[in-house]
Amino acid sequence: MDRRKFIRNTALVSGGTIVAPSLIAQKEKWNPKNSLTILHTNDTHSNIDPFPETHSKYPGKGGVARRYEIIQKIRAEEENVLLLDAGDIFQGTPYFNRYGGVLEMRLMSELGYDAATMGNHDFDAGVEGFVKARSHAKFPFLCSNYDFSNTLIEGHTQESLVLSKGNIKVGLFGVGVELKGLVPDDKYKETRYLDPVDIANDRARDLKAQGCDLIICLSHLGYEYGSSKVSDRMLANKTRNIHLIIGGHTHTFLDRPTEEKNLDGDTVLINQVGWAGINVGRVDFRFDKKAFAKKEVLIVE
């Protein structure tokens, strides 16, 4: 992703709906404490190394080392940065077969991830395997619509998270795809799947009540389907108070965030960056001073 694309994905925060921008080029006028850069990945699938130069589709692309360089460069340029992941960290290369997800967790911790959610493949080592690998993660897993009561995962995830970056209070939560029929029953044990739309509305409402200026959903539902199956686009349409959905599961490459209207007619941004760590997503938010007084968000593309 080049710098021009980063600028195009910048958002001005000030009042309640998404409108077209005219102020993005005036970046130097923004107080750094009122700016936030969201970096994100999804479906990295144990791809530690870059693809070989001889790969037919992605020659030389991806790799944790390159991702680290990009992240560190942006952190040096921006005062407030969040690094997030939308699930399916496990499965896809011999690294997972050999280390059971431990290596992935350690590397993500070194990269400084702030939070992640679980994808269906993060159950591939069973609940026991996830807990073992999870012990090496220095960041929280946000899983709001999986009830882990009566499983070993109970207590190793949380429903939501509130972080402060500069003057900005950020609320985050995570939702995942239905596991039945997608993951063997013995891998997720007695995990109960809860309706992601209901849960998302509950979590977003709670985070708004806590005074969050920006509310982000980490989703492993999938971008869209030709059916009634819940997707990110459907979630955006059927909820309130969410400003950004960072998606995964369908390995969808988006050149820029999709805009959807929520139940109040406000715009929700949805972004997903393919798979295997080929891309790192970036969305910048600039907060107008009035936004902090009103506790409302206006995103200007």
Secondary structure, 3 states (H helix, E strand, C coil): CCHHHHHHCEEEECCCCCECCCCHHHHHHCCHHHEEEEEEECCCCCCCCCCCCCCCCCCCCCCHHHHHHHHHHHHHHCCCEEEEECCCCCCCCHHHHHHCCHHHHHHHHHHCCCEECCCHHHHCCHHHHHHHHHCCCCCCEECCCEECCCCCCCCCCECEEEEEECCEEEEEEEEECCCECCECHHHHCCCEECCHHHHHHHHHHHHHHCCCCEEEEEEECCCCCCCCCCCHHHHHHCCCCCCEEECCCCCCECCCCEEEECCCCCEEEEECECCCCCCCEEEEEEECHHHHHHCCCCCEC
